[in-house]
Amino acid sequence: REELFGTFQPGDRFHDHFRLILPDQPGIFHADGQVLDEDFEYASFQMSRMALKGVTCLDCHNPHSGKLVLPVENNAICMQCHTPPGRLGAIPIVPEEHSFHAPDSTGNQCVNCHMSVNYYMVRDGRRDHGFTSPDPRLTIEYGIPNACNRCHDDQTPEWAEEWTQQWYGDKMNRRARDRARLVARYYEEEQELGAELIAMAGTEEIPAWRAALVSMLNPWMDNPAVRAFAASELTHPHPLVRASAVKSFHNVPDSYADIAPLTRDAYALVRIDAALHTLNPLERDVKAYRELRAYTDNGSDQPAGALRQARIALTEGRAGEAVTWAEKAYQWDPSGVPAYTLGRIYFQIGQITNAIHFMEVAAIEDAVNAEYSYSLALAMAEAGRPDDAVQWLRTTVERAPMFGRAWYNLGLAYSGRNRLDEALEALQRAEVLLTDSPDPAYAAATIHARLQDGDAAFEAARRALERAPDHMPSMRLIQSLPRNRPGQ
C-alpha cells in the first residue's frame, strides 16, 4: 500500500491516508488474488468474502499483541464462524467432511488450504489473508499456484484437479475461477475485453475486487458502453471503487466534467486522484490542488513520486522540471517504467531522439511489455524511420498476438513500404481483433483499390460500413469504384 501524506493519526480513516495496491496490474498478485509480491495483508483481506461479510482483524487477532485469539491446529479460529449454523453468513462446515483429510492431519487444517504461506527474505513466512480456495484448473491454465500442490509437491496439477473434481464436482465452477481467468487474460494483454470486464465488475460484490476490475477498463474507454459504466462507478458507495473509476479515465479526452466533482469527495484518496486527473493551471479547486501537492511532495523521494512530480510539471508547462524529475526517477530506478515515462515526456516536448532512446531502453528492459514496443514503433514512424517502426510493430504483435491496434498499425506500415501482401495479412488480423472498428477494413479497401481489385475493395469497404454506417471514407471509396456491383 502507498502512504498518501505521512500524517496518519490513530482514529483516522484508512482511505484518507493510504492507497491499497490491488491486482489491476501484473506482477503483484496472482490473477485469482493470491499474493505474489510482498503484498500488504490488508489488501488481500479486503478482497475476501470474509471482509465483505463483516469479519475484521479483531475477530481473529488480539488488538495489542497481534496473536491469534484461538488456535489454528484444531481449526478453532475458523470454526468460531463456520460451526453450524454459521456466523456472519459463513457456510457451515465439518472440517474432515469438507477437507477429505484425516482429522489430525495438516491437510485438515483450514489455514493450510485457504491461507498458504509465502516466504519473504527467506525466513519471513506470512499467510495469505485472501482466503482463496485452491483450484488446480487455474494452475494448469495460467500457472496460478494452488494449495494442493504446495503440499503435494511431488504430484501434478492434473492429479490435484482429478481429486478436487471427485470431491467437489460442479462446485469448482465458481465465480472466482471466472474472474481469475478474465484477470489473467488482461495480464496477457488480450484485446477486446471491455465488455467482459464491465459484465464482471457490474456483478462484483466485493469492493476491492470491483475497484480492481474498474481500473482495468482504461484501454477500452473509447467504447461508449465501457465509458458509460466507468462514469457510473464514479458514484459508487465505496471510495476504492470511485478512485479506480477516476483512474480508468486516465488520458481520456473530454472527461473533465465527469471527474471534476470528485475533487470534493468525502475521502482524500478520491480527491487527490481527481485533482491529478483534472489538473489545469487555469481552472482548479484550490483545496484539492493543495492536497495533491502535499501528496506528491510526500512521495517525491521515491521513483513513483518523482514521476508524479514530472507529470504535474509537464501539465503546468514546466518542461525543464518535468525532465529533471523524470531523470531523477530513472537514476533511482533504471527499469522499464521510469525509462518509458521519461521517453514519453521527451516525446511530448518534441525531443524525438531522446524519446526514442529511453523508449527503446524500456522496450528492451521489459521484453514482454507490448505497450512499450508499440509506443516506440510509433515514435520511430514519427521520426521518419519506417523500417525500424515495422520491426518494433512486429515485436509488439509477437509479444501480444491479440493486440489488434498494433496489427492495424503494422498493416499501415507495410502498406507504406509497398509490402502489400503482408499489409493485407496484418489488416485481416486487425479486423478480426478490433471488432468495433471500421479502420482495418477501410485500410484493406484502399490497398485493394491500389491493386485495381475493385471487387475486393468494394467488399472491404462494405465491411467497414457494417461496423460504422456513417464512415465517410468508406462511402467515398465505394462511390469512386465502377458502379456495376450488386447492392452498390
C-alpha positions as CSV (number, residue, x, y, z in Angstrom):
1,R,0.0,0.0,0.0
2,E,1.0,3.6,-0.6
3,E,1.1,6.3,2.1
4,L,-0.6,9.5,0.9
5,F,0.5,12.3,3.3
6,G,2.5,10.8,6.2
7,T,0.1,12.4,8.7
8,F,-1.9,9.4,9.9
9,Q,-3.2,9.6,13.5
10,P,-4.9,6.8,15.4
11,G,-8.6,7.0,14.7
12,D,-8.2,8.5,11.2
13,R,-9.9,6.8,8.3
14,F,-7.8,4.4,6.2
15,H,-8.7,5.8,2.8
16,D,-7.8,9.3,3.9
17,H,-4.2,8.3,4.3
18,F,-3.4,5.1,2.3
19,R,-3.9,3.6,-1.1
20,L,-4.3,-0.2,-1.3
21,I,-2.4,-1.8,-4.2
22,L,-4.8,-4.1,-5.9
23,P,-4.5,-6.8,-8.7
24,D,-5.1,-4.4,-11.5
25,Q,-1.6,-4.9,-12.9
26,P,0.5,-8.0,-13.3
27,G,3.4,-9.0,-11.1
28,I,1.9,-8.0,-7.7
29,F,-0.9,-10.5,-7.1
30,H,-1.8,-13.7,-9.0
31,A,-4.8,-13.4,-11.1
32,D,-7.0,-15.0,-8.5
33,G,-5.9,-12.6,-5.8
34,Q,-3.3,-14.8,-4.1
35,V,-0.2,-12.8,-3.1
36,L,2.7,-12.8,-5.4
37,D,4.9,-9.9,-4.4
38,E,5.5,-8.8,-0.8
39,D,1.9,-7.6,-0.6
40,F,0.1,-5.7,2.2
41,E,-2.1,-8.2,4.0
42,Y,-5.0,-5.8,4.4
43,A,-5.4,-5.7,0.6
44,S,-5.7,-9.5,0.4
45,F,-8.2,-9.5,3.3
46,Q,-10.3,-6.8,1.6
47,M,-10.5,-9.0,-1.5
48,S,-12.0,-11.8,0.6
49,R,-15.7,-12.7,1.1
50,M,-14.9,-12.7,4.8
51,A,-14.3,-9.0,4.8
52,L,-17.4,-8.5,2.7
53,K,-19.5,-10.2,5.3
54,G,-18.2,-8.1,8.2
55,V,-15.3,-10.1,9.6
56,T,-12.5,-7.8,10.9
57,C,-8.9,-8.3,12.1
58,L,-10.1,-8.4,15.7
59,D,-12.3,-11.5,15.1
60,C,-9.0,-13.5,14.9
61,H,-6.3,-11.3,16.4
62,N,-5.7,-9.7,19.8
63,P,-5.5,-5.9,19.1
64,H,-2.5,-5.4,21.3
65,S,-0.3,-8.5,20.8
66,G,-1.5,-9.4,17.3
67,K,-1.6,-13.0,18.4
68,L,-4.5,-15.3,17.5
69,V,-7.4,-15.4,19.9
70,L,-7.9,-19.2,19.3
71,P,-5.6,-21.9,17.9
72,V,-5.4,-23.0,14.3
73,E,-4.2,-26.5,14.9
74,N,-7.7,-27.8,15.7
75,N,-9.4,-25.2,13.4
76,A,-11.0,-23.4,16.4
77,I,-10.1,-20.0,15.0
78,C,-12.1,-20.8,11.8
79,M,-14.9,-22.7,13.4
80,Q,-15.9,-19.8,15.6
81,C,-17.8,-18.7,12.4
82,H,-18.1,-21.9,10.4
83,T,-19.6,-24.1,13.1
84,P,-23.2,-24.9,12.1
85,P,-25.4,-23.0,11.6
86,G,-22.7,-20.4,10.8
87,R,-22.0,-16.8,11.9
88,L,-21.9,-13.7,9.7
89,G,-23.3,-15.7,6.9
90,A,-20.5,-18.2,6.9
91,I,-21.0,-21.6,5.3
92,P,-21.4,-24.3,8.0
93,I,-18.5,-26.7,7.7
94,V,-17.5,-30.0,9.3
95,P,-13.7,-29.9,8.6
96,E,-12.9,-33.5,7.9
97,E,-16.0,-33.8,5.6
98,H,-15.0,-30.7,3.8
99,S,-11.3,-31.3,3.5
100,F,-11.4,-35.1,2.8
101,H,-8.3,-35.4,5.0
102,A,-7.9,-37.2,8.3
103,P,-8.9,-35.2,11.4
104,D,-5.4,-34.9,12.8
105,S,-3.6,-34.3,9.5
106,T,-2.1,-31.0,8.3
107,G,-4.4,-31.4,5.3
108,N,-7.4,-31.0,7.6
109,Q,-6.2,-27.6,8.9
110,C,-8.3,-24.8,7.2
111,V,-5.3,-22.4,7.0
112,N,-3.2,-24.8,5.0
113,C,-5.8,-24.8,2.2
114,H,-7.1,-21.3,2.4
115,M,-4.1,-19.3,3.8
116,S,-1.0,-20.6,2.1
117,V,2.4,-19.4,3.5
118,N,4.7,-17.3,1.4
119,Y,8.2,-16.7,2.5
120,Y,9.9,-13.3,2.1
121,M,13.6,-12.7,2.7
122,V,13.9,-16.5,3.1
123,R,12.8,-16.7,6.7
124,D,9.7,-14.4,6.9
125,G,6.7,-16.6,6.4
126,R,3.3,-14.9,6.0
127,R,-0.1,-16.4,5.5
128,D,-2.2,-15.2,2.6
129,H,-5.2,-13.3,4.0
130,G,-7.3,-13.6,0.8
131,F,-8.8,-16.9,2.0
132,T,-8.9,-18.1,-1.6
133,S,-9.8,-21.7,-2.4
134,P,-7.3,-24.0,-4.2
135,D,-8.1,-24.5,-7.9
136,P,-5.7,-26.8,-9.8
137,R,-7.5,-25.9,-13.1
138,L,-6.1,-22.4,-12.8
139,T,-2.6,-23.9,-12.3
140,I,-3.0,-25.9,-15.5
141,E,-4.3,-22.9,-17.5
142,Y,-2.3,-20.0,-16.1
143,G,0.3,-21.3,-13.7
144,I,-1.6,-19.8,-10.6
145,P,-0.4,-21.8,-7.6
146,N,-2.8,-24.0,-5.6
147,A,-2.6,-25.2,-2.0
148,C,-3.0,-28.9,-3.0
149,N,0.3,-28.9,-5.0
150,R,2.0,-26.7,-2.5
151,C,1.7,-29.6,-0.1
152,H,1.8,-32.5,-2.5
153,D,4.7,-31.1,-4.5
154,D,5.5,-34.5,-5.9
155,Q,2.2,-34.6,-7.8
156,T,1.0,-32.8,-10.9
157,P,-1.8,-30.2,-11.1
158,E,-3.7,-32.7,-13.2
159,W,-3.6,-35.1,-10.3
160,A,-4.8,-32.4,-7.9
161,E,-7.6,-31.5,-10.3
162,E,-8.8,-35.1,-10.5
163,W,-9.2,-35.2,-6.7
164,T,-10.9,-31.8,-6.5
165,Q,-13.4,-32.8,-9.2
166,Q,-14.1,-36.1,-7.5
167,W,-14.7,-34.3,-4.1
168,Y,-16.4,-31.1,-5.2
169,G,-17.7,-31.6,-8.7
170,D,-19.5,-28.6,-10.2
171,K,-18.8,-26.6,-7.1
172,M,-15.4,-25.9,-8.6
173,N,-17.1,-23.9,-11.4
174,R,-17.1,-20.8,-9.2
175,R,-17.3,-17.1,-9.9
176,A,-13.8,-16.8,-8.5
177,R,-12.5,-19.0,-11.3
178,D,-14.2,-17.0,-14.0
179,R,-12.9,-13.8,-12.5
180,A,-9.3,-15.2,-12.3
181,R,-9.5,-16.3,-16.0
182,L,-10.6,-12.8,-17.0
183,V,-7.9,-11.1,-15.0
184,A,-5.2,-13.5,-16.4
185,R,-6.3,-12.6,-19.9
186,Y,-6.0,-8.9,-19.0
187,Y,-2.5,-9.5,-17.7
188,E,-1.6,-11.2,-21.0
189,E,-2.8,-8.0,-22.8
190,E,-5.6,-9.7,-24.7
191,Q,-7.6,-7.2,-26.7
192,E,-11.4,-6.5,-26.7
193,L,-12.0,-7.4,-23.0
194,G,-14.0,-4.2,-22.3
195,A,-17.5,-5.9,-22.5
196,E,-16.4,-8.8,-20.3
197,L,-14.8,-6.5,-17.7
198,I,-17.9,-4.4,-17.3
199,A,-20.1,-7.6,-17.0
200,M,-17.8,-9.0,-14.3
201,A,-17.3,-5.7,-12.5
202,G,-21.0,-4.9,-12.6
203,T,-21.9,-8.0,-10.7
204,E,-18.9,-7.9,-8.3
205,E,-20.0,-7.6,-4.6
206,I,-16.5,-7.2,-3.1
207,P,-15.5,-3.5,-3.3
208,A,-11.7,-4.2,-3.6
209,W,-12.2,-6.6,-6.5
210,R,-14.7,-4.3,-8.1
211,A,-12.2,-1.5,-7.9
212,A,-9.5,-3.6,-9.5
213,L,-11.8,-4.6,-12.4
214,V,-12.9,-1.0,-12.9
215,S,-9.3,0.3,-13.1
216,M,-8.6,-2.2,-15.9
217,L,-11.2,-0.5,-18.2
218,N,-8.9,2.2,-19.4
219,P,-7.7,0.6,-22.7
220,W,-11.3,0.3,-23.8
221,M,-12.7,3.7,-22.8
222,D,-13.3,4.6,-26.5
223,N,-16.2,2.1,-26.3
224,P,-19.3,4.1,-25.3
225,A,-20.6,1.2,-23.2
226,V,-17.4,1.0,-21.2
227,R,-17.1,4.7,-20.7
228,A,-20.8,4.9,-19.5
229,F,-20.1,2.1,-17.0
230,A,-16.9,3.7,-15.7
231,A,-18.8,7.0,-15.3
232,S,-21.5,5.3,-13.3
233,E,-18.8,3.9,-11.0
234,L,-17.7,7.4,-10.1
235,T,-20.7,7.5,-7.7
236,H,-20.2,4.0,-6.2
237,P,-20.6,4.0,-2.4
238,H,-17.0,2.7,-1.7
239,P,-14.0,5.1,-2.1
240,L,-11.8,2.4,-3.6
241,V,-14.2,1.9,-6.5
242,R,-14.6,5.7,-7.0
243,A,-10.8,6.2,-7.1
244,S,-10.4,3.3,-9.6
245,A,-13.1,4.8,-11.7
246,V,-11.1,8.1,-11.8
247,K,-8.0,6.0,-12.8
248,S,-9.9,4.4,-15.6
249,F,-10.4,7.9,-17.2
250,H,-6.6,8.4,-17.5
251,N,-5.8,10.2,-20.8
252,V,-9.5,10.0,-21.9
253,P,-10.4,13.2,-23.8
254,D,-13.3,15.4,-22.7
255,S,-13.6,13.8,-19.3
256,Y,-13.0,16.9,-17.1
257,A,-16.7,17.3,-16.4
258,D,-17.0,13.7,-15.3
259,I,-14.2,13.8,-12.8
260,A,-14.1,17.4,-11.5
261,P,-16.9,16.9,-8.9
262,L,-14.8,14.2,-7.2
263,T,-12.2,16.8,-6.2
264,R,-14.7,17.5,-3.4
265,D,-15.2,13.8,-2.5
266,A,-15.6,12.7,1.1
267,Y,-12.2,10.8,1.0
268,A,-8.8,12.2,0.3
269,L,-7.8,9.2,-1.8
270,V,-10.5,10.1,-4.3
271,R,-9.9,13.8,-4.1
272,I,-6.2,13.7,-4.9
273,D,-6.8,11.3,-7.9
274,A,-9.5,13.5,-9.2
275,A,-7.3,16.6,-8.8
276,L,-4.4,14.9,-10.6
277,H,-6.8,13.9,-13.5
278,T,-8.3,17.4,-13.8
279,L,-5.1,19.3,-13.3
280,N,-5.5,22.6,-15.1
281,P,-3.4,25.7,-14.1
282,L,-6.3,27.9,-15.2
283,E,-9.2,26.2,-13.6
284,R,-8.7,24.1,-10.4
285,D,-10.1,23.5,-7.0
286,V,-7.6,25.2,-4.7
287,K,-8.1,22.9,-1.7
288,A,-7.9,19.8,-3.9
289,Y,-4.7,21.1,-5.6
290,R,-3.2,21.8,-2.2
291,E,-3.9,18.2,-1.1
292,L,-2.4,17.0,-4.4
293,R,0.8,18.9,-3.9
294,A,1.1,17.6,-0.3
295,Y,0.6,14.0,-1.6
296,T,3.1,14.5,-4.4
297,D,5.7,16.1,-2.1
298,N,5.3,13.3,0.5
299,G,6.3,10.7,-2.1
300,S,8.9,12.6,-4.1
301,D,11.8,10.7,-2.5
302,Q,10.6,7.6,-4.3
303,P,10.7,6.9,-8.1
304,A,6.9,6.8,-8.4
305,G,6.6,10.1,-6.6
306,A,9.3,11.7,-8.8
307,L,7.4,10.6,-11.9
308,R,4.2,12.2,-10.5
309,Q,6.1,15.4,-9.9
310,A,7.2,15.2,-13.6
311,R,3.7,14.8,-14.7
312,I,2.4,17.8,-12.8
313,A,5.3,19.9,-14.0
314,L,4.6,18.9,-17.6
315,T,0.9,19.7,-17.3
316,E,1.7,23.1,-15.8
317,G,4.1,23.9,-18.6
318,R,7.4,23.5,-16.7
319,A,9.0,21.1,-19.2
320,G,12.5,21.5,-17.8
321,E,11.4,20.5,-14.3
322,A,9.4,17.6,-15.8
323,V,12.6,16.2,-17.4
324,T,14.6,16.8,-14.2
325,W,12.1,14.8,-12.1
326,A,11.8,12.0,-14.6
327,E,15.6,11.7,-15.0
328,K,15.8,11.5,-11.2
329,A,13.3,8.7,-11.1
330,Y,15.2,6.9,-13.8
331,Q,18.5,7.4,-11.9
332,W,16.9,5.9,-8.8
333,D,15.3,3.0,-10.7
334,P,16.7,2.4,-14.1
335,S,13.9,0.0,-15.1
336,G,11.2,-0.1,-17.7
337,V,8.6,2.2,-16.1
338,P,10.8,5.3,-15.4
339,A,12.6,4.9,-18.7
340,Y,9.3,4.7,-20.6
341,T,7.9,7.7,-18.7
342,L,11.0,9.7,-19.4
343,G,10.8,8.8,-23.1
344,R,7.1,9.8,-23.2
345,I,7.9,13.2,-21.6
346,Y,10.7,13.8,-24.2
347,F,8.2,12.9,-26.9
348,Q,5.6,15.3,-25.7
349,I,8.1,18.2,-25.7
350,G,9.3,17.3,-29.2
351,Q,12.8,15.8,-28.3
352,I,12.2,12.8,-30.5
353,T,15.8,11.5,-30.4
354,N,15.9,11.4,-26.6
355,A,12.3,10.0,-26.6
356,I,13.3,7.1,-28.8
357,H,16.4,6.4,-26.8
358,F,14.5,5.9,-23.5
359,M,11.6,4.2,-25.0
360,E,14.0,1.7,-26.6
361,V,15.6,1.2,-23.2
362,A,12.2,0.4,-21.7
363,A,11.2,-1.9,-24.6
364,I,14.4,-3.9,-24.2
365,E,14.4,-3.9,-20.4
366,D,10.9,-5.2,-20.3
367,A,11.0,-7.8,-23.0
368,V,7.3,-8.8,-22.7
369,N,5.7,-5.3,-22.5
370,A,3.8,-4.7,-25.7
371,E,2.8,-1.1,-24.8
372,Y,6.5,-0.1,-24.7
373,S,7.4,-1.6,-28.0
374,Y,4.2,-0.2,-29.6
375,S,4.9,3.3,-28.4
376,L,8.5,3.0,-29.6
377,A,7.3,1.9,-33.0
378,L,5.0,4.9,-33.3
379,A,7.9,7.2,-32.3
380,M,10.1,5.6,-34.9
381,A,7.5,6.3,-37.5
382,E,7.2,9.9,-36.3
383,A,11.0,10.2,-36.6
384,G,10.9,9.0,-40.3
385,R,12.4,5.6,-39.5
386,P,9.7,3.3,-41.2
387,D,11.9,0.2,-41.3
388,D,12.5,0.4,-37.5
389,A,8.9,1.1,-37.0
390,V,8.0,-2.1,-38.8
391,Q,10.5,-4.1,-36.8
392,W,9.1,-2.9,-33.4
393,L,5.5,-3.4,-34.6
394,R,6.4,-7.0,-35.4
395,T,7.9,-7.3,-32.0
396,T,4.7,-5.9,-30.5
397,V,2.5,-8.5,-32.1
398,E,4.9,-11.2,-31.2
399,R,4.6,-10.1,-27.5
400,A,0.9,-9.6,-27.7
401,P,-0.7,-11.6,-30.6
402,M,-4.1,-10.2,-29.6
403,F,-3.1,-6.6,-29.8
404,G,-5.4,-5.5,-32.6
405,R,-4.3,-1.9,-32.9
406,A,-0.7,-3.0,-33.3
407,W,-1.7,-5.3,-36.1
408,Y,-3.6,-2.4,-37.7
409,N,-0.5,-0.1,-37.5
410,L,1.7,-2.9,-38.8
411,G,-0.6,-3.2,-41.8
412,L,-0.3,0.6,-42.4
413,A,3.4,0.4,-42.1
414,Y,3.7,-2.5,-44.5
415,S,1.5,-0.6,-46.9
416,G,3.7,2.4,-46.7
417,R,6.7,0.2,-47.6
418,N,4.7,-1.2,-50.5
419,R,4.7,-4.7,-49.0
420,L,1.0,-5.0,-49.8
421,D,0.5,-8.8,-49.3
422,E,1.9,-8.5,-45.8
423,A,-0.1,-5.4,-45.2
424,L,-3.4,-7.2,-46.1
425,E,-2.5,-10.1,-43.9
426,A,-1.8,-7.8,-40.9
427,L,-5.0,-5.9,-41.5
428,Q,-7.0,-9.1,-41.7
429,R,-5.7,-10.0,-38.2
430,A,-6.6,-6.5,-37.0
431,E,-10.1,-6.7,-38.5
432,V,-10.8,-9.9,-36.5
433,L,-9.5,-8.4,-33.3
434,L,-10.9,-4.9,-33.5
435,T,-14.5,-6.0,-33.8
436,D,-16.0,-2.5,-33.4
437,S,-13.6,-0.5,-35.6
438,P,-14.0,0.2,-39.3
439,D,-10.4,1.2,-39.7
440,P,-8.7,-2.2,-40.7
441,A,-11.3,-3.0,-43.3
442,Y,-11.1,0.5,-44.8
443,A,-7.3,0.3,-44.9
444,A,-7.6,-3.0,-46.7
445,A,-10.1,-1.5,-49.1
446,T,-7.6,1.3,-50.1
447,I,-4.9,-1.4,-50.7
448,H,-7.2,-3.4,-52.9
449,A,-8.1,-0.2,-54.8
450,R,-4.3,0.4,-55.3
451,L,-4.1,-3.1,-56.7
452,Q,-7.1,-2.3,-59.0
453,D,-9.1,-5.1,-57.5
454,G,-12.4,-3.3,-57.4
455,D,-14.5,-6.3,-56.1
456,A,-12.2,-6.8,-53.1
457,A,-12.1,-3.1,-52.5
458,F,-15.9,-2.9,-52.5
459,E,-16.2,-5.9,-50.1
460,A,-13.7,-4.5,-47.7
461,A,-15.3,-1.0,-47.7
462,R,-18.7,-2.7,-47.2
463,R,-17.4,-4.5,-44.1
464,A,-16.2,-1.1,-42.8
465,L,-19.6,0.4,-43.2
466,E,-21.2,-2.6,-41.4
467,R,-19.3,-1.6,-38.4
468,A,-19.7,2.2,-38.8
469,P,-22.6,3.1,-41.2
470,D,-21.6,6.7,-41.2
471,H,-17.9,6.1,-42.0
472,M,-17.4,8.7,-44.7
473,P,-14.0,7.5,-46.1
474,S,-15.6,4.1,-46.9
475,M,-18.6,5.8,-48.5
476,R,-16.3,8.0,-50.7
477,L,-14.2,5.0,-51.7
478,I,-17.3,3.0,-52.8
479,Q,-18.5,5.9,-54.8
480,S,-15.2,6.1,-56.6
481,L,-15.5,2.5,-57.8
482,P,-17.2,1.4,-61.1
483,R,-20.9,1.1,-60.4
484,N,-21.5,-2.4,-61.7
485,R,-21.7,-4.4,-58.4
486,P,-24.9,-5.8,-56.9
487,G,-26.1,-3.8,-53.9
488,Q,-23.8,-0.9,-54.5
